[in-house]
Amino acid sequence: MARIFNFSAGPAAIPEPVLKQAQAELLDFNGTGMSVMEMSHRGKVFMAVAEEVERDFRTLLGIPAGYKVLFLQGGGKGEFSFIPLNLLRGKTCADYVNTGHWSAGAIKEAGKYCQVHIAASSESQKFTRVPPQAEWRLSPDAAYVHTCTNETIHGVEYFWTPNTGDVPLVADMSSHILSRPIDVNRYGCIYGGAQKNIGPSGLTFVIVREDLLGGAHPLTPSVFDFTQQAANDSMLNTPPTFAIYLAGLTFKWLQAQGGLAGIELANIRKAALLYRCIDESGGFYTNPVARADRSRMNVPFVLNDDALNSAFLAGAEEAGLAGLKGHKAVGGMRASIYNAMPLAGVEALVDYMKDFAARNG
Ligand code: PMP
């Protein structure tokens, strides 16, 4: 089969060496004669896998002592509820910054549990920027401040860390976790779904400062209670074992890429190449996001003539470039260029875009 470059927003491309290793080990994991999917999560073999996965995640991100790491289920959307359920800690109000579709989703869910105060919003600018901190109006009685640090649909990313004083900063990092180093110490809680930079869907992660534990709402389901899951190494119930194993293979792959510093350089290079192609297309392609806030992971762009969209997508598919259709909220195209997308994939996309523009411009 001809090589396919997968630009899907998520579930997204997984590094090929990871898939090959999973394939090689599928029927016989570590000489056990069975698949890693088939064994007890409480047995010695899988417990060792789970411990190593957490250790590698901690090392990659430099997660300090004093933070718990949880691997849960329920998707990113489920986490929109688990955050207020766990982090309100008896308070009645939380601050939310609205930078696009996924912030809005978090705001909607949080509204079921507390009074949501919109501390800042870029809605009036059609979510094409991150509101600078000077525009934020934080409430002193907020239990936490919630941000979505990479808006997967609008293609807007924070390249700075907000200062929220003593109020814990919470970030949905679903679509850019592990794409570059971050200072975990600046956050009370970081969470997200796995299906972009970590592995298969069905797995989520939570990194939470220990002093924020212990105050979950009494009606929080036990399996989504961070404190209970932390006390049970995320094994209060049966975890998604295969997804955890695959995440572990991805973490090893990332280490081989030079860790987060190494992958960041690769990501900068890929994003620069694609944005340059858009900006130098003479208006044939446009991306509306403020340059300083343009996501390195999700690059939405529109063609100057919507009537060309289906021809663009059909030609892309033929050239082995898959998953480029944009989200209906913004239209046009979106190229998701997560860690697993090689530079060659972005080069192939840019070549195709230039050629398409030359033929149709
Ligand atoms: N947050 C962000 C930033 C996302 O991109 C997504 C999904 N693309 C979600 C939350 C929701 O995740 P899920 O579909 O796993 O519920």
Residues whose N, C-alpha, C, O or C-beta is under 5 A from the ligand:
A	BS01	PMP	G10 G74 G75 G76 K77 G78 W102 N150 T152 D172 S174 S175 G193
